[in-house]
Amino acid sequence: MSKYQVMQKFQDKDTGKTYDIGDLYPSNSKKNRIKALLGEDHEGRDSRLSGKPIISEVKDEPKEKKLPKKEVKADDDTTRD
């Protein structure tokens, strides 16, 4: 599931909630609403917020896979200097 981070402080017209820069915007919001906030402009947007997206998609970083530890035996060549 995508995550969205607030790039410009704004008050959501649908919920009345104020979002500060760096806040996460709920990804379960309507697709049309997210699309409008990702765009640089849309009808009804305050002129102070025009020209750049209000939110941006946060890419999930792949989690590091933990490799099993290799057992080292006393007579194993890899343990010698």
C-alpha positions, 0 to 999 in steps of 0.5 A: 500500500502506498504512503503519502507525505505532506510537502506543504502545510494545508487544511483538508477540505474534506475532513477539516484536519490540518496537516503539517509538512512531514506528516503522513497523509492517510493512504485510505483516502479517496483516489480522486482526492489523493490524485488532486493533492499529488497534482500541481494544481486543481480547481478550488486550490488556494493560490498559495498552494498552487504550482507544486504538489501538496503531498508526495508518494513515499517509496517503501524501501526493501527490507534487508533479508537476514542471511542465516549465520554460517557455522564455522568449524574449528578445522575449517580453512576460513578460520585460519590466518 
